[in-house]
Amino acid sequence: MKRFFLALLRSRSGLFGMVLLVAFIGAALLAPVLDLPNPVRGDLKARLAPPTWTSPFSPGAHPLGTDQLGRDILSRIVHGSQITLAVAASAVVLGGIVGVFLGIVAGYRGGMVDRILMRLVDIQLAIPLMLLALLVVAALGPSLSNLIVVLAVTSWIRYARIIRGQVLSLREREFVLAARAISAPTSRIMLRHILPNVLTPALVVATLELARIIIMDAALSFLGLGVQPPTASWGRMLAEGRTYISSAWWIVTFPGLAILLTVLSVNLVGDWLRDYFDPRLRT
């Protein structure tokens, strides 16, 4: 752990991304206890109020202004981070579990099992992921659970392909051959010997997938297929404020910046983790 944090402190981009990511996660976790206005309760007297730091006539304490219904933008962004990060993390975990399991099975078993699973991966890769997500959400209906399942379905293939490649080399290593020689069960070999050795690349893939899923979640919410109103969601905020861009720029600017900074922080942390775990790049 000491070496891990020292390496993080030496990486400016990784440290910057980690600080941003921790700030967003902290805001999401502390949203219920922060002294913020109700994110779904509007005040028509304060509708379309600009940020307090841009106009001395802005009513009330609204640092980032209010939307067309008088709802506080800062409060909706903070509470919206709960939904966005919870959906993205759940989809990454669910997709990672399925993808890692199938990747280990395909790589270790080989033969017909490997060919069938990899053909399924090729078929899904041939379908545009956003189109697949739209079709599934439209068929199942927009809800939080359906959204998580859809995003997980679009992410497991990357885990499966990468983990399979790792397992193809691991299954010929001495410790695996020794386990076979003593007639260890296949399940024990995969869980006790192979799985721990593929967790590192799976972790790197998870960080990169997290950024992609955040963008897909915002896109589906923008199209009305994500979390339904009045629940605050970054993509929904962009959709509701797009008609006010010329008159109330803050409605879409700050949620867009939240998406941008979150995705940037996740990508920076993912890039740093990839470099950290790559022995060829260590000094």
LOZAKOL-247792 format. One line per field, with one value per residue (C-alpha): chain; x, y, z; residue in three letters; residue number from 1. Coordinates in steps of 0.001 Angstrom, whole numbers, padded with zeros to 6 digits. Layout:
BEGIN
chaine [A  ...]
east [X  ...]
north [Y  ...]
up [Z  ...]
residu [ALA  ...]
num [NUM  ...]
***
This chain:
BEGIN
chaine [A  A  A  A  A  A  A  A  A  A  A  A  A  A  A  A  A  A  A  A  A  A  A  A  A  A  A  A  A  A  A  A  A  A  A  A  A  A  A  A  A  A  A  A  A  A  A  A  A  A  A  A  A  A  A  A  A  A  A  A  A  A  A  A  A  A  A  A  A  A  A  A  A  A  A  A  A  A  A  A  A  A  A  A  A  A  A  A  A  A  A  A  A  A  A  A  A  A  A  A  A  A  A  A  A  A  A  A  A  A  A  A  A  A  A  A  A  A  A  A  A  A  A  A  A  A  A  A  A  A  A  A  A  A  A  A  A  A  A  A  A  A  A  A  A  A  A  A  A  A  A  A  A  A  A  A  A  A  A  A  A  A  A  A  A  A  A  A  A  A  A  A  A  A  A  A  A  A  A  A  A  A  A  A  A  A  A  A  A  A  A  A  A  A  A  A  A  A  A  A  A  A  A  A  A  A  A  A  A  A  A  A  A  A  A  A  A  A  A  A  A  A  A  A  A  A  A  A  A  A  A  A  A  A  A  A  A  A  A  A  A  A  A  A  A  A  A  A  A  A  A  A  A  A  A  A  A  A  A  A  A  A  A  A  A  A  A  A  A  A  A  A  A  A  A  A  A  A  A  A  A  A  A]
east [000000  002884  004381  000935  000362  003921  003492  000184  001793  004481  001892  000346  -002405  -003235  -003320  -005490  -007907  -008023  -008764  -011576  -013035  -012914  -014601  -017494  -017867  -017762  -020425  -022633  -022232  -022747  -025656  -028337  -026580  -025487  -027514  -028846  -032317  -034701  -033628  -037198  -039036  -039347  -039828  -041438  -040516  -036853  -037136  -034228  -032276  -028626  -025758  -025335  -021748  -022812  -025659  -026258  -030007  -030136  -032696  -031783  -028637  -028227  -024488  -025143  -028561  -031949  -033717  -037020  -038978  -036915  -034995  -031473  -028896  -026169  -028512  -029678  -026085  -025020  -028070  -027797  -024268  -025776  -027849  -025140  -022332  -024582  -025841  -022349  -020743  -023512  -023283  -019480  -019612  -022366  -020749  -017344  -018544  -020190  -017347  -014552  -016368  -017030  -013517  -011974  -014240  -013543  -009789  -009337  -011774  -010964  -012424  -016138  -016900  -014320  -015577  -019234  -018522  -016217  -018749  -021312  -018825  -018242  -021986  -022530  -019544  -021123  -024199  -023801  -023872  -026067  -028574  -028590  -029161  -032005  -033710  -033463  -034616  -037476  -038566  -038235  -039287  -037274  -036384  -033316  -032928  -033440  -030898  -028274  -028926  -028701  -025419  -023995  -024973  -022995  -019854  -019251  -017779  -014658  -013914  -014459  -012059  -009258  -009538  -009660  -006363  -004798  -006082  -004716  -001212  -001856  -003183  000246  002145  003925  001604  -001440  000297  001281  -002327  -003409  -000710  -002152  -005658  -007032  -010655  -011147  -013266  -010483  -007856  -009974  -010926  -007725  -005005  -006275  -008790  -006321  -003943  -006554  -007993  -005444  -006321  -009996  -009585  -008008  -010799  -013370  -012030  -012090  -015555  -016827  -016171  -017923  -020940  -021299  -021549  -024023  -026136  -026244  -027132  -029993  -031287  -031079  -033293  -035795  -034888  -032975  -034040  -037471  -038398  -038594  -035444  -032358  -030085  -027315  -028536  -032113  -030903  -029239  -032432  -034627  -032330  -031442  -034242  -032895  -029282  -029506  -031333  -030166  -026788  -026157  -028892  -026916  -023376  -022879  -024379  -022278  -019169  -020022  -020164  -016962  -014961  -016212  -015337  -011984  -011129  -012047  -009990  -006967  -007167  -007641  -004621  -002504  -003604  -002757  000731  001224  000386  002442  005886  007454  006644  007867  011090]
north [000000  002345  001756  002221  005639  006787  005926  007826  010902  010849  010827  014274  013122  010077  012149  014816  012178  010436  013697  014528  011042  010996  014416  013194  009978  011946  014349  011417  009716  012911  014243  013221  015038  018168  021303  021582  022479  019699  018644  017938  020832  023886  027560  029373  032744  031829  030079  030583  032491  032888  031775  034099  034908  036203  038529  040585  040315  036523  035533  033180  031169  029356  029178  027493  029033  027382  025632  026325  025088  026924  023850  024386  023238  022477  020301  018413  017825  016502  014248  013252  012022  009380  007947  008210  006698  004012  002937  002981  001099  -001519  -002063  -002347  -004891  -006958  -006880  -007596  -010661  -012129  -011190  -012453  -015741  -016380  -015288  -017752  -020567  -019868  -019559  -022548  -024965  -024108  -026184  -025905  -023877  -021279  -021046  -020647  -017947  -015991  -016142  -014646  -011877  -011268  -011108  -008539  -006489  -006337  -004620  -000905  -000808  002283  000724  -002458  -000438  001512  -001670  -003417  -000410  000254  -003402  -003706  -000168  002622  001890  001915  -001881  -002238  000505  -001306  -004593  -002952  -001218  -004442  -006347  -003865  -004165  -007873  -008551  -006464  -008327  -011679  -010999  -009592  -012195  -015025  -013847  -013769  -017251  -018753  -017964  -018704  -022218  -023317  -021874  -024158  -023557  -024527  -027612  -028591  -028264  -030501  -033020  -033505  -033912  -030654  -030033  -027727  -025342  -025058  -024368  -021592  -019995  -020416  -020268  -018424  -015913  -014073  -013634  -011982  -009551  -006860  -006562  -006857  -003886  -001787  -002710  -001822  001712  002314  000776  003004  006128  004671  003591  007044  008531  005864  006424  010153  009494  007141  009564  012378  010327  009672  005985  006279  007314  008912  012345  013909  012025  014120  012726  014454  013293  014276  017724  018201  017155  019483  022469  022182  024573  027236  027253  030769  032309  030206  028679  027424  024771  022594  023901  022672  019165  018854  019868  017298  014544  015777  015978  012619  010827  012629  011617  007972  007884  009433  006941  004076  005132  005417  002000  000453  001971  001059  -002611  -002921  -004171  -002896  000716  000530  002282]
up [000000  000744  -002693  -004258  -002669  -003309  -006997  -007022  -005489  -008182  -010957  -011418  -013745  -011612  -008427  -010061  -011318  -007941  -006097  -008525  -008307  -004497  -004452  -006613  -004614  -001368  -002626  -003622  -000237  001776  -000298  002259  005125  003259  003846  000298  -001003  -001954  -005473  -006655  -005004  -007212  -006463  -009381  -007872  -008335  -011730  -014134  -011493  -012567  -010311  -007346  -008321  -011762  -010792  -007620  -008266  -008171  -005499  -002664  -002135  -005453  -006242  -009612  -010287  -010737  -013593  -015344  -012310  -009727  -008553  -007266  -009842  -007296  -005239  -008323  -009483  -006061  -005711  -009360  -008706  -006408  -009262  -011913  -009839  -008322  -011749  -013259  -010360  -010284  -014036  -013889  -011048  -012677  -016116  -014587  -012700  -015799  -018131  -015870  -015250  -018936  -019875  -017418  -018582  -022271  -021801  -019528  -021150  -024753  -027551  -028322  -025175  -026150  -029721  -028699  -026119  -028402  -031243  -028859  -028111  -031828  -032498  -029746  -030906  -034360  -032900  -031990  -028210  -028009  -030399  -028318  -025151  -026756  -027952  -024587  -022547  -024967  -024657  -020866  -020009  -018385  -014768  -012557  -012485  -016246  -016870  -014783  -016585  -020012  -019218  -017771  -020938  -023031  -020851  -020151  -023597  -022958  -019746  -021454  -024339  -022185  -019408  -021956  -023422  -019958  -019098  -022330  -021110  -017432  -018005  -019254  -016285  -013830  -010874  -012949  -014343  -010785  -009649  -012517  -011647  -008159  -009651  -008240  -009282  -012243  -010177  -007577  -010235  -011787  -008462  -006427  -009070  -012138  -010761  -008461  -011400  -013647  -011081  -011904  -015632  -014676  -012325  -015068  -017493  -014821  -014414  -018162  -018474  -015675  -017752  -020803  -018773  -017195  -020686  -021823  -018703  -019408  -023053  -022175  -019540  -022085  -024412  -021615  -021221  -017971  -014491  -014694  -013302  -010796  -009716  -010449  -013170  -015088  -018472  -017655  -016564  -019955  -021728  -019674  -020087  -023774  -024798  -022436  -023647  -025076  -022104  -019127  -020004  -016461  -016633  -019055  -018467  -014920  -015374  -018527  -016591  -013920  -016562  -018194  -014951  -013682  -016911  -017055  -013483  -014105  -017318  -015598  -012733  -015197  -017259  -014124  -012861  -016235  -016103  -012446  -012910  -016096  -014989  -018216  -017232  -013641  -012757]
residu [MET  LYS  ARG  PHE  PHE  LEU  ALA  LEU  LEU  ARG  SER  ARG  SER  GLY  LEU  PHE  GLY  MET  VAL  LEU  LEU  VAL  ALA  PHE  ILE  GLY  ALA  ALA  LEU  LEU  ALA  PRO  VAL  LEU  ASP  LEU  PRO  ASN  PRO  VAL  ARG  GLY  ASP  LEU  LYS  ALA  ARG  LEU  ALA  PRO  PRO  THR  TRP  THR  SER  PRO  PHE  SER  PRO  GLY  ALA  HIS  PRO  LEU  GLY  THR  ASP  GLN  LEU  GLY  ARG  ASP  ILE  LEU  SER  ARG  ILE  VAL  HIS  GLY  SER  GLN  ILE  THR  LEU  ALA  VAL  ALA  ALA  SER  ALA  VAL  VAL  LEU  GLY  GLY  ILE  VAL  GLY  VAL  PHE  LEU  GLY  ILE  VAL  ALA  GLY  TYR  ARG  GLY  GLY  MET  VAL  ASP  ARG  ILE  LEU  MET  ARG  LEU  VAL  ASP  ILE  GLN  LEU  ALA  ILE  PRO  LEU  MET  LEU  LEU  ALA  LEU  LEU  VAL  VAL  ALA  ALA  LEU  GLY  PRO  SER  LEU  SER  ASN  LEU  ILE  VAL  VAL  LEU  ALA  VAL  THR  SER  TRP  ILE  ARG  TYR  ALA  ARG  ILE  ILE  ARG  GLY  GLN  VAL  LEU  SER  LEU  ARG  GLU  ARG  GLU  PHE  VAL  LEU  ALA  ALA  ARG  ALA  ILE  SER  ALA  PRO  THR  SER  ARG  ILE  MET  LEU  ARG  HIS  ILE  LEU  PRO  ASN  VAL  LEU  THR  PRO  ALA  LEU  VAL  VAL  ALA  THR  LEU  GLU  LEU  ALA  ARG  ILE  ILE  ILE  MET  ASP  ALA  ALA  LEU  SER  PHE  LEU  GLY  LEU  GLY  VAL  GLN  PRO  PRO  THR  ALA  SER  TRP  GLY  ARG  MET  LEU  ALA  GLU  GLY  ARG  THR  TYR  ILE  SER  SER  ALA  TRP  TRP  ILE  VAL  THR  PHE  PRO  GLY  LEU  ALA  ILE  LEU  LEU  THR  VAL  LEU  SER  VAL  ASN  LEU  VAL  GLY  ASP  TRP  LEU  ARG  ASP  TYR  PHE  ASP  PRO  ARG  LEU  ARG  THR]
num [1  2  3  4  5  6  7  8  9  10  11  12  13  14  15  16  17  18  19  20  21  22  23  24  25  26  27  28  29  30  31  32  33  34  35  36  37  38  39  40  41  42  43  44  45  46  47  48  49  50  51  52  53  54  55  56  57  58  59  60  61  62  63  64  65  66  67  68  69  70  71  72  73  74  75  76  77  78  79  80  81  82  83  84  85  86  87  88  89  90  91  92  93  94  95  96  97  98  99  100  101  102  103  104  105  106  107  108  109  110  111  112  113  114  115  116  117  118  119  120  121  122  123  124  125  126  127  128  129  130  131  132  133  134  135  136  137  138  139  140  141  142  143  144  145  146  147  148  149  150  151  152  153  154  155  156  157  158  159  160  161  162  163  164  165  166  167  168  169  170  171  172  173  174  175  176  177  178  179  180  181  182  183  184  185  186  187  188  189  190  191  192  193  194  195  196  197  198  199  200  201  202  203  204  205  206  207  208  209  210  211  212  213  214  215  216  217  218  219  220  221  222  223  224  225  226  227  228  229  230  231  232  233  234  235  236  237  238  239  240  241  242  243  244  245  246  247  248  249  250  251  252  253  254  255  256  257  258  259  260  261  262  263  264  265  266  267  268  269  270  271  272  273  274  275  276  277  278  279  280  281  282  283]
***
